[in-house]
Amino acid sequence: MTVNADIELDVTGLECPMPLLKAKLALNGMDTDQVLKVVATDPGSERDFHLFVEQSDHQILDFQKDESAYSYWIRKG
């Protein structure tokens, strides 16, 4: 699945809660239906981002993880 992102946010090297906080700040500055791509290295981000979208109007369009990073494509609700 290829999702085009309007904004990309690199939070690699940051630990909880910073990846989620920086993503929230980025989403606050975006328009509804725009897509934010977040690349993180913190394993806790997987839990944090999925819980965050469950409690908000945002949606994870795609999620990928490999040996070096976690990538999220989040549509602003």
N, C-alpha and C positions, 0 to 999 in steps of 0.2 A: 504494500500500500504506500502510495506516495502522497504526502500531504504537504502542500505549500504553506510555509509560515510567513506571516507578515513581519514578525519580529523574532530574532533568535537571542536567547539568553544563555551564556556560558557561566555556569556556577560550579565548574569542576574545581576540586580542591577545598570547597567549603563544606562545613559540617552542619548538621541539624542545629538550629532551625533555619539557618541562613538561606539555603536554596529555596525553601518555600516562601520565606519572607520576601526575597528578591523577586520571585515569580509573582507574588501578590502585588507588589509595587508596580511591576511591569504591566500586569493585567489592569490595574486601576487606571493606567494611562492609555489604554487601548479602547477602541470602539467595539460595540457588540458584534459578534460573529467574526472578529479578527482572530487569527491563530498565532499563538505563542509557542515557539519551540524552546524547550529547556533541556540542556545537557548537564547532567550532574554525575558526581562520582560517589556521593554518600549513599550507602545501601539503605539507610533509613528513609531516603527520599521516596522510595517506591511506596511504602506505607503512607507517608505523609501526603503525597500528591493524590493518591487514590481516595483517602479520607477527605481531603480538602474538596475535591470535586463532588463527592457525595453530599457534602453539606453546603454546596453553593449552586449557582445556576450554570457554572462552567462544565465543560465536557472534555474528557480525554478522547481525542480522535484516534490516536495511535500511541503505542508504548513499545519501546524496544530496549533490550538490555544485552550487552555483550560483556566481554571480560574487562573492559576498561570504563564503560559509562552506561548511564541510564538516560534514555531520551524520551521526552514527552511532547506531544503536540496537543495543546489545550486550546479549545475554542472558547472565547469569552462569551458568557451568557448574558 
